[in-house]
Amino acid sequence: MTRAFSVVVAADEGRGIGRAGTLPWRLPGELAYFKRLTSSAASGRQNAVIMGRRTFDSIPPKFRPLPSRHNIVLSRDPSYRPEGAAHAGSLDEALALAEADPSIDAVFVIGGGALYRDALVHPRCARVYLTRVHAHFDCDVRLPDFEARFTRTSADGPHTDGGISYTFEIYDSEVIP
């Protein structure tokens, strides 16, 4: 069976997702949502989170690897060995690792920019969990357009943290694998 996967991303009104290797906002409610979404798995199983090397490196060391999730880090460098995580050279290799592990429940791609570009056009990408941040930040990484292939099926919000408003949106693929 080929497993579908989801993308999880937060983006501002200009589709900005990062600045200088970090998130340009601090939204504790959004981080709690991300943790709940990517950690909640069937009993005795865990979810896989797939991320690029720079995303993994941007996670504060005390939270790396992300706990209660199978972390898979992409790097083209075959000698790269992320501490506490699996290594894959491509998105398809990471998906194969997750699929080969019977303890994996769901698979989430969590960034960064280059990985999102690949994931959002991948035929097995079935869902996008977008946190739309209702503000503009000076971002140097942007989320590509994806709405042509996905339809918004849910929106929850707005929520507010520190004066910044955001909405949790779910987009489903027109053709779910």
Number of C-alpha atoms within 10 A of each C-alpha: 4 9 15 18 24 23 23 20 20 25 24 22 13 16 18 24 26 22 15 10 16 15 16 18 17 11 18 12 13 19 12 10 13 17 15 11 14 22 21 15 18 12 8 8 17 20 22 29 27 31 27 25 19 16 18 24 16 12 14 10 10 7 9 16 22 20 11 15 22 23 25 27 27 25 19 12 11 10 8 15 13 18 11 13 18 18 26 24 15 16 21 14 14 24 22 14 16 24 19 10 11 9 17 19 19 22 24 24 26 23 24 22 22 14 19 22 16 14 23 24 12 14 13 19 25 22 23 25 22 19 22 22 26 17 14 13 19 13 19 13 18 19 21 15 10 15 13 8 15 19 15 15 11 11 15 11 12 13 16 16 13 9 8 14 15 25 18 19 17 19 21 19 22 12 11 13 12
